[in-house]
Amino acid sequence: GLCQIVLMWCVGVDEHHTVALDWGGQIPQTKVQEHARTKRYSAMLEICREKKIPALMTAHHVEDQIETFIARFFKSSRVEGLACMRAESSWPSFPETILVRPLLDWNKESLVRVCEEGGYEWMEDPTNSLNVHYRNRICKIISQNPHIKPGIVGLVDTCGLVRDKIRDIVPEVFSKSGYIRINKTYGYAYVDVAGICSLESAVAYRVLGLLMQFIGATSKSLKHKHYMSIMKM
């Protein structure tokens, strides 16, 4: 299987780590892939923290980005979500390690060819051929409709530019507007809802999203329905 192939690659490497993950007897009934992803990243980033490794590189490619866009679009994500994965980011619980995605501009076909030319066996996730999970069904849609790829890649790039502009504005809202007063000692904030409502919608959404992450000590994004509930207060 995949694990055996990875172990073969590690032969001769001075230092490597293998970690066995399980559900600990509590298999989630919903959002299985999301929970599994969190466990994988937490395990890898914990090793990075222990070994003082400054960056963790992943192999996400163009099709992964397109898949993310489609999944978020059908879940009514806003610009922040539709901008998808950044080339560099961090995991909230492990801010000292940078997540680097150097292959976001590469398509899967090119990566398969590079592996073959280098004598490495391409590893295909066996679940990709199943229709069990939502993302697997999206993968099938992409493979059957390759003509949609360039347009979606362009949309992701445009959303990324808008996201970056929003992020340039947000610090000023926190520091200069007077709409938010944060008590970092006790983890709460006073919010001028009327002032937040006067901001551009995309900026207000980002501000409230960051605020809720701070108060709730979570990495989860603010859902649109919760944002609308706050704005109606």
N, C-alpha and C positions, 0 to 999 in steps of 0.2 A: 504493500500500500504506500501511500504518500509518506508516512512516517519512516518507513524503511529506506526510501529513496533519499530523504533528507539526511538520515544517519550515515548513509554511504558517502554523501557529499562531505560529511564532517570528518571522515577518516583522514588522518594526517594534519588536521587543524590543531594548533597548539591548545586552544581553549574553546570549548563549546558547551552549551547547556541544553539539555532536553527536559521538558516539563510535561508530566502527565496531568491532564485536566479531567475532572469529572464534575458532576452536578452535586456531589455530596449528599445524595439521596433525595434531593428536592429538585426534580425536573420541572422546569417552568411549563405551564399549560398554554401560555400565549407568548408571542414575541420571542420564540426560541432562538432565532438567528441573532437578534439584537442582544440577548443575554449572553449567547456564546461569544459574540464579538467582544463584549465587555470583559469577559473572563480571559480571553486570549490577550487582549491589550494589557490588562492588569498584570498578567503573569510576565509578559515580556518586559513591561516597564518596571516591574519590581526588580528584575534582574539588572536592568540598566541602572536603577538607583543603587543597588548593592555594589555594583562594579564601577560606579561613577562613569557610566557610558553616556556621553552628551547627546547622542542622536540615535534614533531608531529609524531605519529605512524600510519602506514597504514597497511592494511591486504593483501597486494600483496603476492601471493603464486607461486608455481612452474609453474602452467599453465599460469599465467600472464607473467612470465618470458619467457616461450616458445613462447607465443603469440607475445611478443615484439620482440623476435629474428626473427621470421618468417616475421613479418611486416617490420622490418628494412632490412632483407636480400633481400627481393624483391624490396626494394627501394635503393639498392646498397650502404647500409651503410658500413663504414669501421670498423676496429677493435674497435674503441671507442664506436660506436653505437651497435655493435654486442655483446659487453660485457654486454649490457642491464642494468638493475637496480642494484644499489649498496645497500648493507645493510644499509649504512648511507650516506646521501648526504645533499645538501641544495638547496633551490630555490634562484636563483640569486637576486631577488628583496627583499628577506627576509633572508639574510645570518645569522642572529642571531638565527634562529630556525633550529635545525637539523631534517631532515626527516629520520625516522627510520623505516625499513621494517624487522621486526623480523621473518616473516613467509615465507621468500623466499625459505627455504628448505622443506616446508610443501606442500604436494599435496592437491588438493581440496577435494578429498575423505576423507582424514584424518580430515580435518577441519570440514566437514559436520558431521562426526561421533562425534567429540568433542562437537559440538553444541548440537547434539541430546542427548548425554549422560549428558550434563549439563542442559538440559531442555530449551535450547534456540532454537527459530525457525530459521532455515537457510533461509537467504534472497537471492534469485536468481534474478539477474538483468533481468527484463522482456524483455529487448532488445536482450539478448543473443540468443533467439530463432528466431530472425529475420535475414534476409540476406540483410538488408538495408545498413549497414555500413561495411567497409572493414574488421575491426577487428572482427565483428560478423561472417563473412565468415571464417576467420582464426580459430576462436573458434570451428566452425563446423568441419573443417579439423582435428584439434587436437583430438576432441572427437571421430572421426571416424577412426583415425590412432594412437592409444595409443602407438604403438611400436616405434614411432619416438621420444618419450619423453626422454629416457635416453641419446640417442646420442646428442640431442640438448642441454640438460643440461650440458653434457661434453664439448661441443663447447663453451657454455656461460662461463664456468669456465676457459677454456683455454684463451679465448679472454679477460677475466678479468685480468688474470695474465700478459698478454701482455700489456694491458692498464695501469696497475700499473707500469710496467717497463718504459713505455713511459713517464708517469707522473713524474717519478723520474729524467728523463733526461731533460725535458722541462725547469725547472727553470734555469738550467745552460745556456741554449740557450738565455734566456732573460737577464741573469745577466752577463755572461762572454764572449759570442761569439762576441759581437759587431755588430751582424746582425740587431738588432732592437734598436732604441732609442725612448722611449715613453715620450711624454709631457703630464703628467697627468693633468696639469692645464687647458689646452685647448682641451684635448681629441684627439690628433692626434699622429702619429708615423712615423718615417723614417724607411724604411725597405730595407735591402740589399737583393734583390730578388735572385741574384746569390748565395749569401751565404745560403739563405734558401733552394735553389734548391740542394745544396751540402749535405744537411741532408738526413737521411733516410726518405723515403716517409711518413711513419706513424708519425714520429716525426714532420716533416714539417707541416703535416696536422693539428696536435694538436696545434702547435705554431700559425699557421695562424688562426685557429678557435678561440683560446683565444683572439688573437689580434683583430679580427673582432667583437667579443662580446664586447670588451672594447670600441672600437671606435664607434660601433653602439649602445652602451648601450642596448644590447639585450641579452636574454638567448638562442636565437635560435642557433642551430648548423650550422656550415659552410657546405653548400651543396657541394657534390663532383664536380659538374660541375663548381661551382664558384672557387673551389680550383684549378681545372685544368686551368681555365682562368688566374688566378693569376700566376701560374707556367709557363705559356707560355709568360708572359710579357717580 
